[in-house]
Amino acid sequence: MRIDSHQHFWKYDPEKYEWMNHQMAMLRHDHLPVDLDAAQADLGFDGSVAVQARQSLEENRWLLELSDSNPRIRGVVGWVDLQSDDVSAQLTQFANHSRFVGVRHVVQDEPDDNFMLRAGFVHGISLLEDFGLTYDILIYPRQLPAAISLVKQFPQQAFVLDHIAKPLIKAGVQEPWAHQIRKLAGHSNVYCKISGMVTEADWGSWKTEDFDPYLEAVLDAFGPERLMIGSDWPVCRLAGEYTSVMQLAIDFMQTHAPEHMDDFLGGNALAFYGIKA
């Protein structure tokens, strides 16, 4: 089974999606399951994990409703306020839904690089294991030290790094990102999504070889057993359409770890998120 481990849906509303600036005009319309189905057709993907794009409980409900009527949505990674006094109650609202598989916070937008180490946030993370939920780490490279410190505290919690931590691909910068990636990957409970890379490159003129050092670094650090493919659709459309973006990762893994292709294209995501095939 081929599973896209990372994509988004929305009904566009300028007030709800204020992060879509003028450079992202092509994203400013609805992106719904029927659109993703069409995009996935050429590559034969069987489904996806829908990941939050807004930090609201309302969006959780909407994504779960979408999943109820669209069986190709195999899992939903939503949002709860991990620092809230009633975080346990928020988790209880959603954890019993079979497709609610994890949570994410848009840490990349937090001005405090140590946001994930705040006592309230750490407490919220401490509850996830009991609810059987994963956590998606969305950060920039400067926040990797905090991520490393966080995962060290929770060796039994399942974490996955989104977008290989958004290294500075356009500028060709690899360090200290690569060193810190190895440290993060040293924790066996952390997986990594090969996703979101094209939007960190030159949107209009990226080349396949631009990504090779970064792909080689995560493959070496995590091994093929802890990597999963993700499109970051429709955000990826800023720099490439679905097929070209996914083919980039497929071709790399086919060259470097062909015996692990089934796991990379779906098996690892199914196992990580606890999704039944």
N, C-alpha and C positions, 0 to 999 in steps of 0.2 A: 504494500500500500504506500503510495506517494503522498506525503503530507507536507504542505507549506507551513512551517512552524511559526510564521510571523507575518500577519497582515492586518489591515484595519478596514472597518466600515464606518460610514457616516452619512447622515442626511445633512447637507451643508446648511449651516446657519452662521452668519458672520459674527454674531455675538458669542456663540458657543465655541467657535473655532478661530479665535482671534489670532492664534499663532500662525495662521496661513497668511503671510504677508503678500505684498504685490508681486514678489518674485515667484510666488506659488499659485499664481492665478489659475493654472490648469487643474489644481486640486479643488477649486471652489465650486464644486457641484457634487451631487450625490454619488457615492460609490457603494454599491450594494451587492449582495450575493450573486445576482444574475450577471453583474459586470465581471466579477471575479471568475465565475464559471467560464465565461467566454475567454478570459485572458489565460486560464489554465489549460484550455482544451488541447492546444498543440503539444504540450509536454506531458499530458496524461496524468495530471495530479488528481488524486481522489478526494482531497479535502484540505482543510486548513485549521489553524489555531487563530482565532480572532483576538487581537490584543487591544486593550483600551487606548483611546486617543483623547479622551477627556477624563479629568479627575472628578468623577461624579458617580454616585450610586445609581442615579437615573440611567446612565449609560450602561451600567451592568445589567439592569433589568431589560433594556432594549436589546442588547447583544444576546442575552439568554432567550428572549422571545424570538429573535432571528434564528437562533440555533434550534429552537423547538420546531420551526417550520422549514428549516434547511439542514438536512442531515449531513451535508458536506462540511458544515461547521462542526468540527469534531471536538473542539474545546474553546473555552473563553478564558482569557486572562484579563481580569477586571481590576478595579481599584477600590480600596477602602482607605480611610484615614487611619494609617497605622499609629499615629500619635494621639488619636482621640481616646478619651476616657471610656467610650463605649465601642471601641474597636471590636471587642469580642461579640457584641450584639450585631455589629455590621457584618462580621464574618458569618455569623449564624444565619443571617438572611439569605446567604447565597451558597454556602458550602454544601448544602444538601442537594443542590441541583447537579445532576450527573456530569454536565458539561462545564461547570465552573471549576477550573483546574488550577488556577493560580491568581496572583495579584502582582501589580506593578505600580510603582510611583515614578513620576517624571523627575528623577533626581538630577538629571542633567541641567534642569532649569533652576535648581536651588543655588543661590549665591554662596552658601556655605559649603566648601568642599568636604567638610566633615559632617554633613547633614545626616548621613546614614549612621553615624555614631552617637547621635543624640539619644538620651535615655528613653524618651518616649517612642522613638522609631525602633530602637533595639527591642523594647518591650513588645511592640507590635509584631516584629519579626519572630519573636520567641513563641508566639501563639500559632503560627502557621502550621507547624508540624502536626500539632494535635488535631487540626482541621483537615489534614491531608492535602495541604495546598503548597504549591511551588512559589518561588519568587523570581521575577524577571528583573535583572539589574540593568537599568538604563542610565548610562553615565558617559562623561567625556574622560579622556585620558588623565586629566588632572585629578579626577576623583577615584582613580584606581587604588591608591593607598588606603583610602577609607573602606573601599569594597573588600580589600584583602583583610583588613582588620575585622570587618563585620563577619565575613564567612568563617573566619577562624573561630569565632565564638559559637558557631552553630554547625558542628560537624555532621549532624544528622539531617539538617534542613537542605532540601533540594533547591539549588540556585542555578539560573542560567544567565549568562552574559549576553545582552542584546547587542547586535551590530558590531561585534568584536571591540566594543568600547570606543567606537568612532575615532580611530586614529587619524592623524593629519595626512591623509593620502594625497591630497592635492599638492601639498608642500613637500611630500616625500620624506616626512619625518617618521622615524621608527623608534627612536629612544627618547625618553625612558619607557615608552609604551611596551616595547617587546619584552624588556626585562620584567616589568610589572605583570604582564600577561602570564609569564612563566610562573611567577610567584602565586598569582591567583589560581592558575591551573594546578598548582601543587596540592590543592584541596580537592579530593576526589569527588566531592559532592557538588562541584561546580561544572556545568556544561557551557557550551558556547554556540551561539547562532551565527552562522555565516550569512549575514544579512546586512542591509543598510549601508553597504560599502560605496555604492555608486554615488550617493549623495554627499559623500565626504571627498569625492574626487572632483575633477573638473567636469561639471555637468555636460558641457557641450562637446568635449573632445577627449574623454578618457579612453585609454587603451587597455587591453587585457593585461599587458605586462605591468601596468601601474599597480595592480593588486597582488602580484606574485609574492613580494616579500612579506606582506601582511598575512596572506593565506598560508604561506609556508610557516610563519611564526606560530599561528594558532594551531595548525596541524601538528607541528612539533610539540607544542605545549600541552594540548588537550588529547592528542591522539584521535584517530577516526571514531573511536567508541563514544566520544563525548561531543561530537560536532553534529549539528543539524542544519538543514538548509531552510532559509527563510527569504521571502521576497521583499518585505516591507512595502508591499503594494497597498494603496496606490501612491504612497510617498515616493517610491522608487521612480515613478513616472517623470519626476523632475529631471532625471538623468538617463532614463532608459525604460523601455516598455518591458512587460513581464517576461517574455520569452528570452530576450537578450540578457536581462539581469540574472535570471535563474540559470541560463546556459553557461554563464561565466563560472559559477560555482560548480556546476555539474562537470564541465570540461576539466576543471582543475582537479577535482576528486577522481575523475575517471583516469587521469594521468598518474596521480600520486598514490591513490589507495583504491584501486578498482574492486578489490575483493570486499570492500566495505560500502559499496554504493547503496545497497538496499537499506542498510542502517542509516546512512547519511540522508537518504531521500525520504525517510519516513520512520524506520524502526526506532531510531534514537529518540525522536520526538514522541512517538507513542509510548515508549518506556518511561521517558522522563515525566511526562504529564499524566501517566497512568490511564491512557486512552486505550480502550479495547478496539482491536482491529476489526 
